[in-house]
């Protein structure tokens, strides 16, 4: 197993409304996919080495901030990142809207129109992943697939807010 990875991912949804079955499924799939394949490295900060991974990640929204808490396999705390939710608000809103359009389209539209909506959905999802990579710059190095899966979890945390 690579040391530049996450071996465990948990969502702290304390205080959030119960997820719908669809949201819960998205959460389970994103966590499963993350554990199966991810790239998550912590660079030295202020020339201080960080403990080697793999890492456990707890992700939450607290005091209107996105919080990433990382620990080692032995449970020792490594680092916490607190990110402003502002840069994510519009893309999360757009993502929920396009997902609703997609689910509605699947019920009645022809495949060509469904495909067009799905392409737009993937584009918005990629934009959210890109924003996450930018926000984590200098804090964590993640690849685009890891960023996409983490963005899905950020959306799950926004559900009902």
C-alpha positions in Angstrom: 0.0 0.0 0.0 1.2 3.5 -0.9 1.9 5.9 2.0 0.5 8.7 -0.1 -3.1 7.7 0.4 -6.2 7.6 2.6 -7.0 4.2 4.2 -10.2 5.4 5.9 -12.7 8.1 5.2 -15.5 9.2 7.6 -18.1 12.0 7.4 -19.1 13.8 10.6 -22.7 14.7 9.8 -23.5 15.7 13.3 -26.4 18.2 13.2 -27.2 17.6 9.6 -30.6 16.3 8.4 -30.9 12.6 7.6 -29.8 12.0 4.1 -32.2 10.8 1.4 -31.5 7.3 0.1 -29.9 8.8 -3.0 -27.6 11.0 -1.0 -26.6 8.1 1.2 -25.9 6.0 -1.8 -23.7 8.8 -3.3 -21.8 8.9 0.0 -21.2 5.2 0.2 -20.0 5.0 -3.4 -17.7 8.0 -3.0 -16.2 6.6 0.2 -15.8 3.1 -1.3 -14.1 4.5 -4.5 -11.9 6.7 -2.4 -10.6 3.9 -0.3 -10.1 1.7 -3.3 -8.1 4.3 -5.3 -6.8 7.7 -4.1 -3.7 9.8 -4.0 -3.3 12.0 -0.9 0.1 13.3 0.1 1.0 15.8 2.8 3.9 18.0 1.9 6.3 19.3 4.6 5.0 22.5 6.1 7.4 25.3 7.1 10.2 22.8 6.4 8.8 20.4 9.1 8.2 16.8 7.9 4.8 15.4 8.4 4.2 11.8 9.6 4.0 9.3 6.7 0.6 8.0 5.6 -1.6 6.3 4.9 -4.0 8.6 6.6 -7.5 8.5 8.0 -9.7 11.4 7.0 -12.6 12.8 8.9 -14.5 15.5 6.9 -17.1 17.8 8.4 -18.6 21.2 8.3 -18.1 23.1 11.6 -18.8 26.8 12.3 -19.5 27.3 8.6 -16.1 25.9 7.5 -15.1 22.7 5.7 -12.8 20.7 8.1 -10.4 18.0 7.1 -9.0 16.1 10.1 -6.1 13.7 9.3 -4.6 11.1 11.5 -2.2 8.1 11.2 -3.1 4.4 11.2 -2.3 4.5 14.9 -4.8 7.3 15.5 -2.3 10.0 16.1 -3.5 13.4 14.9 -1.5 14.7 11.9 -3.1 17.9 10.8 -6.5 19.7 10.4 -7.4 21.9 7.5 -10.2 24.5 7.8 -11.4 25.8 4.5 -13.9 28.5 3.7 -17.1 27.2 2.2 -17.5 30.4 0.1 -15.6 29.1 -3.0 -17.7 25.9 -3.0 -21.2 27.4 -2.5 -22.1 28.2 -6.2 -20.6 25.1 -7.7 -22.4 22.9 -5.0 -25.7 24.7 -5.8 -25.1 24.2 -9.5 -24.3 20.6 -9.0 -27.4 19.8 -7.0 -29.5 21.6 -9.7 -28.0 19.7 -12.6 -28.3 16.4 -10.7 -32.0 17.1 -10.2 -32.3 17.9 -13.9 -30.5 14.7 -14.7 -32.8 12.5 -12.5 -35.9 14.2 -14.0 -34.5 13.7 -17.5 -33.9 10.0 -17.0 -37.6 9.6 -16.5 -38.8 11.1 -19.8 -36.2 12.5 -22.2 -34.5 10.7 -25.0 -30.9 9.4 -24.5 -29.3 12.2 -26.5 -30.7 14.9 -24.1 -29.9 12.8 -21.1 -26.3 12.5 -22.3 -26.1 16.3 -22.8 -27.3 16.9 -19.2 -24.8 14.3 -17.9 -21.9 16.0 -19.7 -22.9 19.2 -18.1 -23.1 17.4 -14.7 -19.6 16.0 -15.1 -18.3 19.5 -16.1 -19.7 21.0 -12.9 -18.3 18.1 -10.9 -14.9 18.6 -12.4 -15.1 22.4 -11.6 -15.8 21.5 -7.9 -12.8 19.1 -7.9 -10.6 21.8 -9.4 -11.7 24.3 -6.7 -10.9 21.7 -4.0 -7.4 21.1 -5.5 -6.8 24.9 -5.5 -8.0 25.3 -1.9 -5.8 22.4 -0.7 -2.7 23.7 -2.6 0.3 23.7 -0.2 -1.7 21.7 2.3 -2.3 18.4 0.5 -1.5 17.0 -2.9 -4.4 15.1 -4.5 -5.1 13.9 -8.0 -8.2 14.8 -10.0 -10.0 11.5 -9.3 -9.4 11.9 -5.5 -10.6 15.5 -5.8 -13.8 14.4 -7.6 -14.6 11.9 -4.9 -13.9 14.3 -2.1 -16.1 16.9 -3.9 -18.9 14.4 -3.9 -18.5 14.2 -0.1 -18.5 18.0 0.2 -21.8 17.9 -1.7 -23.2 15.3 0.7 -22.3 17.5 3.6 -24.2 20.4 2.0 -27.3 18.4 1.7 -30.1 20.0 3.6 -28.2 23.2 4.4 
